[in-house]
Amino acid sequence: ALHAQALDAEALFAKASPAVWTVRSDHGNNKFAIGSAVAVTPSALATACHVVDGAVAVTLTRSQTTIKVSQVLRDPDPSRDLCVLTTESPIALPLVEIAPIDGVKVGQRVFAIGSPHGLELTLTEGLVSALRPKAPGQLPIAQTSAPISSGSSGGGLFDEDARLVGVTDNISPG
């Protein structure tokens, strides 16, 4: 995609980070998982399913705000680690624009925003390293050199225009 004026990292963070939240999944017996989520509609956030799988309760946090998740919807394609979270109380979440997948190219700069190890709103930068095709007709997996640590899974991967390229996942094959 052509960029008339790509955002610098500081401006991109200011534009995209309000849509990124920390996810806390309660699995009972004092077992919790931490991840991230990104608002894609005014009342729904996307995250990686492995962050919330098996949870008895899920909450979203950002600064001093905590929101209860009322519903976790899994992508109908079981090979995709993608879930949508809806909140218990309606709230107007700031959302991001989604980049068209055909505009994502190997070598373009991308930025990940998430909560590695629960450290809220952490920004990393990298490149799209590869677009890994799945089955015909499915969206490819965008491999990136941007560091994605535990707790960042479910956060956003953004292009230089602060558009959402993908939902991050910290699972490596093997």
C-alpha positions in Angstrom: 0.0 0.0 0.0 1.2 3.5 -0.7 1.6 5.7 2.3 1.3 9.5 1.8 2.7 10.1 5.2 3.4 7.1 7.4 3.0 7.7 11.1 6.1 7.6 13.3 6.1 5.1 16.2 4.9 7.8 18.7 2.0 9.0 16.6 1.0 5.4 15.7 1.0 4.4 19.4 -1.1 7.4 20.3 -3.6 6.5 17.6 -3.8 2.7 18.0 -3.1 2.0 21.7 -6.5 3.2 23.0 -8.1 0.2 21.4 -5.7 -2.3 23.1 -6.6 -3.9 26.5 -5.1 -6.4 28.8 -7.1 -9.7 29.2 -7.2 -11.6 32.5 -8.7 -15.1 32.3 -9.6 -16.8 35.6 -9.3 -20.6 35.3 -10.3 -21.3 38.9 -8.1 -22.7 41.7 -6.0 -19.5 41.7 -4.9 -20.1 38.1 -4.9 -17.1 35.7 -3.8 -16.3 32.2 -2.8 -12.9 30.9 -3.1 -11.8 27.3 -4.2 -8.8 25.2 -7.2 -7.8 23.0 -7.9 -5.2 20.5 -11.3 -3.4 19.9 -12.7 -4.1 16.5 -16.2 -2.7 17.0 -17.6 -0.3 19.6 -18.6 -3.3 21.8 -16.3 -6.2 20.8 -12.7 -7.1 21.0 -10.6 -9.7 19.1 -8.1 -11.8 21.0 -6.2 -15.1 20.6 -8.5 -18.0 21.8 -5.7 -19.7 23.8 -5.7 -16.7 26.1 -9.4 -17.4 27.2 -9.8 -21.1 26.5 -11.1 -22.9 29.6 -11.7 -19.7 31.6 -14.5 -19.5 34.1 -14.4 -15.6 34.0 -12.7 -13.1 31.7 -12.0 -9.4 32.4 -10.5 -6.6 30.4 -8.3 -4.0 32.1 -6.7 -0.7 31.0 -5.2 1.7 33.5 -7.7 1.7 36.4 -10.7 0.5 34.4 -11.9 -3.1 34.6 -14.7 -4.5 32.4 -16.3 -7.9 32.6 -16.6 -10.0 29.5 -20.0 -11.5 29.0 -19.4 -13.7 26.0 -16.5 -15.4 24.2 -17.2 -16.3 20.6 -14.7 -18.6 18.8 -14.0 -18.3 15.1 -15.9 -21.1 13.3 -12.7 -22.2 11.7 -11.0 -24.3 14.5 -7.6 -23.9 13.0 -7.7 -20.1 13.7 -6.8 -19.0 17.2 -9.2 -16.1 17.1 -12.0 -15.2 19.5 -14.3 -12.2 19.9 -15.0 -10.9 23.4 -18.2 -8.9 24.2 -18.6 -6.9 27.3 -21.1 -7.4 30.1 -22.1 -3.7 30.0 -22.3 -1.8 26.7 -19.4 0.7 26.4 -18.1 2.7 23.5 -14.7 1.1 22.9 -12.3 3.1 20.7 -11.7 0.9 17.7 -9.2 0.6 14.9 -9.5 0.4 11.2 -8.7 -3.0 9.7 -6.1 -3.0 6.8 -7.1 -5.0 3.7 -5.1 -8.2 3.7 -4.1 -7.7 0.0 -2.3 -4.5 1.0 0.0 -6.4 3.5 3.4 -7.1 2.0 6.5 -8.9 3.1 9.1 -6.3 4.2 6.6 -3.6 5.4 7.0 -2.1 8.8 4.6 -3.2 11.5 4.1 -2.4 15.2 2.7 -4.8 17.9 0.9 -3.4 20.9 0.1 -5.7 23.8 0.7 -6.6 27.4 3.8 -8.8 27.6 3.9 -10.5 31.0 1.0 -8.2 32.0 3.0 -5.0 31.3 0.2 -2.9 29.8 0.5 -1.1 26.4 3.9 -2.2 25.3 5.0 -1.2 21.7 7.4 -3.2 19.6 8.4 -2.7 15.9 9.4 -5.1 13.2 8.7 -6.2 9.6 6.3 -8.5 8.0 8.8 -11.4 7.6 6.5 -13.7 5.6 2.9 -14.3 4.6 2.3 -18.0 5.3 -0.7 -19.3 3.3 -3.1 -21.7 5.0 -5.7 -23.6 3.0 -7.1 -22.1 -0.2 -9.5 -19.3 0.5 -8.2 -18.7 4.0 -6.3 -15.6 5.2 -2.6 -16.1 5.4 -0.7 -16.0 8.7 1.5 -12.8 8.8 4.9 -13.7 10.4 6.6 -10.8 11.9 10.0 -9.9 13.4 8.3 -7.6 15.9 8.9 -9.2 19.3 5.7 -10.9 20.7 6.1 -12.1 24.3 3.8 -14.1 26.5 0.9 -11.8 27.5 1.0 -10.0 24.1 -1.0 -12.8 22.4 -4.3 -11.3 21.3 -3.0 -7.8 20.9 -2.8 -5.8 17.7 -0.3 -5.9 14.9 -0.6 -2.5 13.1 0.7 -1.1 9.8 2.3 2.4 9.5 -1.2 4.0 9.2 -2.3 2.4 12.6 -4.6 0.0 10.8 -5.0 -3.5 12.2 -3.0 -6.0 10.2 -3.6 -9.0 12.5 -4.1 -10.3 16.0 -0.8 -11.4 17.6 -0.1 -14.9 18.8 3.0 -16.0 20.6 2.9 -19.7 19.7 5.8 -21.1 17.8 5.6 -24.4 15.9 7.4 -27.2 17.6 
